[in-house]
Amino acid sequence: LVVILTRPRDYVKTGGEAELRLIEATYRKYPKFVEAMRLRAERYNESRDELFAREAAGDVLVLAPETTFGVKRLDRDVPKLRRLWQEGYFHGLKERERIRDYWKGVS
């Protein structure tokens, strides 16, 4: 299994209290959705920890960008997005031997 992250390896999701208050106010008729959003950061970080544990055990190869150049989730700045895409492309080229070696060891 090869996992490609969209955030640097050291990224840790935070709760975002202001965002959560807005979600609670907007979606109060949907308490399960609000609860899922409340637990979102915790679940993300738990999944991240599990992923890195599996990587340490040799079950997974994880590739992650060194930076996102400040690109946000809904960013529409085409030059920034192109720069990020290009960085990812060249990162993949740089890692291709490691990916090949990983696949050889798995098969």
Backbone as CSV, one residue per row, in Angstrom:
resi,resn,N_x,N_y,N_z,CA_x,CA_y,CA_z,C_x,C_y,C_z
1,LEU,0.846,-1.171,0.000,0.000,0.000,0.000,0.889,1.231,0.000
2,VAL,0.653,2.138,-0.915,1.368,3.410,-0.969,0.349,4.505,-0.684
3,VAL,0.652,5.340,0.298,-0.240,6.423,0.685,0.448,7.742,0.364
4,ILE,-0.266,8.604,-0.325,0.267,9.924,-0.668,-0.531,10.951,0.124
5,LEU,0.146,11.619,1.047,-0.506,12.631,1.885,-0.564,13.966,1.144
6,THR,-1.526,14.765,1.500,-1.640,16.103,0.917,-1.113,17.173,1.865
7,ARG,-0.678,16.750,3.047,-0.099,17.648,4.045,1.267,17.110,4.447
8,PRO,2.159,17.978,4.922,3.460,17.496,5.404,3.284,16.479,6.535
9,ARG,4.297,15.662,6.727,4.241,14.601,7.729,3.959,15.128,9.136
10,ASP,4.417,16.316,9.435,4.260,16.844,10.798,2.939,17.590,11.013
11,TYR,2.070,17.605,10.007,0.793,18.307,10.140,-0.107,17.592,11.151
12,VAL,-0.640,18.381,12.076,-1.586,17.879,13.065,-2.829,18.758,12.972
13,LYS,-3.977,18.134,12.795,-5.231,18.889,12.669,-5.657,19.387,14.048
14,THR,-6.118,20.623,14.103,-6.626,21.197,15.348,-8.141,21.309,15.269
15,GLY,-8.751,21.535,16.420,-10.206,21.545,16.514,-10.900,22.689,15.808
16,GLY,-10.323,23.866,15.783,-10.963,25.005,15.136,-12.245,25.421,15.841
17,GLU,-12.121,25.964,17.037,-13.282,26.293,17.867,-14.264,27.249,17.192
18,ALA,-13.765,28.264,16.519,-14.660,29.228,15.857,-15.455,28.522,14.751
19,GLU,-14.779,27.680,13.996,-15.447,26.936,12.927,-16.500,25.999,13.513
20,LEU,-16.160,25.352,14.618,-17.092,24.420,15.253,-18.340,25.136,15.774
21,ARG,-18.169,26.311,16.346,-19.336,27.084,16.824,-20.264,27.431,15.664
22,LEU,-19.697,27.793,14.538,-20.504,28.099,13.351,-21.241,26.846,12.875
23,ILE,-20.560,25.718,12.861,-21.190,24.456,12.449,-22.319,24.096,13.405
24,GLU,-22.080,24.238,14.711,-23.113,23.919,15.700,-24.350,24.795,15.510
25,ALA,-24.138,26.072,15.233,-25.259,26.988,15.048,-26.002,26.703,13.745
26,THR,-25.267,26.419,12.698,-25.863,26.206,11.381,-26.566,24.855,11.260
27,TYR,-26.003,23.837,11.873,-26.504,22.468,11.679,-27.065,21.851,12.962
28,ARG,-27.608,22.669,13.843,-28.117,22.141,15.117,-29.224,21.095,14.930
29,LYS,-29.890,21.107,13.783,-30.922,20.096,13.514,-30.311,18.743,13.158
30,TYR,-28.999,18.696,13.003,-28.300,17.482,12.605,-27.212,17.150,13.634
31,PRO,-27.616,16.711,14.813,-26.644,16.498,15.895,-25.564,15.468,15.581
32,LYS,-25.860,14.467,14.791,-24.837,13.473,14.452,-23.755,14.088,13.562
33,PHE,-24.181,14.966,12.669,-23.208,15.669,11.829,-22.337,16.576,12.686
34,VAL,-22.964,17.307,13.599,-22.218,18.208,14.490,-21.214,17.402,15.319
35,GLU,-21.637,16.253,15.828,-20.730,15.409,16.612,-19.578,14.900,15.755
36,ALA,-19.856,14.511,14.528,-18.794,14.060,13.626,-17.783,15.178,13.374
37,MET,-18.266,16.386,13.210,-17.374,17.523,12.995,-16.585,17.850,14.259
38,ARG,-17.195,17.663,15.398,-16.518,17.911,16.672,-15.344,16.929,16.848
39,LEU,-15.520,15.701,16.382,-14.497,14.666,16.545,-13.538,14.566,15.364
40,ARG,-13.752,15.388,14.360,-13.006,15.303,13.111,-11.487,15.376,13.306
41,ALA,-11.013,16.357,14.049,-9.569,16.518,14.241,-8.992,15.337,15.007
42,GLU,-9.686,14.903,16.041,-9.223,13.776,16.839,-9.117,12.512,15.986
43,ARG,-10.127,12.250,15.181,-10.112,11.063,14.323,-9.020,11.147,13.262
44,TYR,-8.845,12.330,12.701,-7.793,12.530,11.709,-6.434,12.212,12.324
45,ASN,-6.169,12.774,13.491,-4.877,12.583,14.135,-4.658,11.134,14.563
46,GLU,-5.709,10.450,15.006,-5.592,9.025,15.344,-5.261,8.209,14.093
47,SER,-5.921,8.520,12.992,-5.656,7.814,11.733,-4.227,8.049,11.272
48,ARG,-3.772,9.283,11.422,-2.410,9.651,11.057,-1.399,8.855,11.880
49,ASP,-1.627,8.765,13.187,-0.731,8.001,14.053,-0.703,6.523,13.659
50,GLU,-1.868,5.979,13.360,-1.952,4.573,12.941,-1.214,4.357,11.619
51,LEU,-1.360,5.298,10.702,-0.673,5.207,9.421,0.833,5.170,9.614
52,PHE,1.360,6.051,10.453,2.802,6.093,10.668,3.294,4.855,11.412
53,ALA,2.464,4.287,12.265,2.829,3.033,12.939,2.918,1.903,11.916
54,ARG,1.978,1.872,10.991,2.003,0.837,9.942,3.196,1.047,9.008
55,GLU,3.560,2.308,8.791,4.739,2.591,7.974,5.991,2.064,8.683
56,ALA,6.096,2.308,9.980,7.246,1.843,10.754,7.342,0.320,10.741
57,ALA,6.206,-0.356,10.670,6.177,-1.818,10.621,6.469,-2.349,9.219
58,GLY,6.557,-1.459,8.235,6.846,-1.877,6.872,5.627,-2.274,6.067
59,ASP,4.430,-2.008,6.595,3.192,-2.376,5.901,2.769,-1.354,4.853
60,VAL,3.275,-0.137,4.963,2.812,0.976,4.135,4.010,1.850,3.766
61,LEU,3.983,2.394,2.579,4.949,3.412,2.178,4.189,4.729,2.143
62,VAL,4.676,5.711,2.888,3.997,7.006,2.973,4.850,8.059,2.277
63,LEU,4.226,8.775,1.358,4.858,9.918,0.696,4.102,11.168,1.121
64,ALA,4.842,12.215,1.427,4.209,13.454,1.889,4.985,14.647,1.364
65,PRO,4.285,15.733,1.084,4.988,16.938,0.624,5.782,17.557,1.774
66,GLU,6.848,18.246,1.422,7.601,18.961,2.448,6.888,20.250,2.822
67,THR,6.156,20.807,1.872,5.402,22.040,2.102,4.177,22.041,1.202
68,THR,3.190,22.853,1.547,2.023,23.023,0.677,2.013,24.415,0.050
69,PHE,3.085,25.176,0.283,3.203,26.526,-0.262,2.019,27.413,0.126
70,GLY,1.409,27.113,1.251,0.290,27.922,1.726,-1.028,27.641,1.025
71,VAL,-1.091,26.604,0.193,-2.332,26.272,-0.501,-3.337,25.738,0.514
72,LYS,-4.539,26.274,0.477,-5.611,25.850,1.367,-6.521,24.864,0.637
73,ARG,-7.416,24.255,1.389,-8.302,23.215,0.856,-9.117,23.695,-0.345
74,LEU,-9.640,24.905,-0.294,-10.491,25.409,-1.382,-9.800,26.500,-2.209
75,ASP,-8.486,26.497,-2.206,-7.718,27.520,-2.904,-7.997,27.476,-4.402
76,ARG,-8.116,28.658,-5.009,-8.363,28.738,-6.453,-7.261,29.502,-7.177
77,ASP,-6.172,29.785,-6.466,-5.051,30.513,-7.030,-4.272,29.566,-7.951
78,VAL,-4.508,29.697,-9.251,-3.962,28.753,-10.227,-2.438,28.698,-10.199
79,PRO,-1.720,29.818,-10.160,-0.254,29.711,-10.095,0.236,28.948,-8.853
80,LYS,-0.391,29.177,-7.694,-0.008,28.439,-6.484,-0.312,26.955,-6.636
81,LEU,-1.465,26.640,-7.207,-1.842,25.242,-7.404,-0.895,24.548,-8.389
82,ARG,-0.511,25.246,-9.437,0.434,24.673,-10.403,1.788,24.415,-9.753
83,ARG,2.215,25.369,-8.929,3.492,25.211,-8.227,3.442,23.981,-7.320
84,LEU,2.342,23.815,-6.601,2.186,22.665,-5.718,2.146,21.366,-6.522
85,TRP,1.406,21.362,-7.622,1.341,20.180,-8.480,2.732,19.824,-8.990
86,GLN,3.472,20.830,-9.473,4.807,20.599,-10.007,5.738,20.054,-8.917
87,GLU,5.648,20.595,-7.723,6.459,20.094,-6.611,6.139,18.623,-6.338
88,GLY,4.848,18.275,-6.351,4.444,16.883,-6.143,4.954,15.971,-7.235
89,TYR,4.900,16.435,-8.454,5.392,15.654,-9.588,6.878,15.351,-9.423
90,PHE,7.669,16.383,-9.131,9.109,16.185,-8.987,9.449,15.387,-7.725
91,HIS,8.651,15.523,-6.696,8.838,14.703,-5.490,8.627,13.227,-5.843
92,GLY,7.614,12.948,-6.645,7.368,11.575,-7.087,8.522,11.027,-7.900
93,LEU,9.064,11.846,-8.781,10.228,11.405,-9.569,11.418,11.115,-8.661
94,LYS,11.614,11.969,-7.680,12.727,11.795,-6.748,12.569,10.516,-5.918
95,GLU,11.344,10.146,-5.613,11.065,8.988,-4.761,10.851,7.695,-5.535
96,ARG,10.940,7.732,-6.864,10.562,6.552,-7.649,11.395,5.314,-7.339
97,GLU,12.668,5.474,-7.026,13.480,4.308,-6.676,12.999,3.696,-5.359
98,ARG,12.683,4.534,-4.408,12.182,4.040,-3.123,10.847,3.327,-3.310
99,ILE,9.990,3.877,-4.173,8.695,3.242,-4.461,8.925,1.887,-5.123
100,ARG,9.813,1.853,-6.120,10.129,0.592,-6.799,10.663,-0.447,-5.825
101,ASP,11.586,-0.028,-4.962,12.151,-0.951,-3.975,11.073,-1.459,-3.022
102,TYR,10.171,-0.588,-2.645,9.091,-0.995,-1.749,8.209,-2.037,-2.434
103,TRP,7.839,-1.784,-3.675,6.973,-2.722,-4.402,7.668,-4.065,-4.613
104,LYS,8.975,-4.031,-4.878,9.711,-5.289,-5.051,9.681,-6.106,-3.761
105,GLY,9.788,-5.441,-2.628,9.789,-6.125,-1.344,8.433,-6.673,-0.966
106,VAL,7.365,-6.098,-1.502,6.006,-6.509,-1.176,5.568,-7.704,-1.996
107,SER,5.985,-7.719,-3.278,5.497,-8.778,-4.177,6.196,-10.089,-4.016
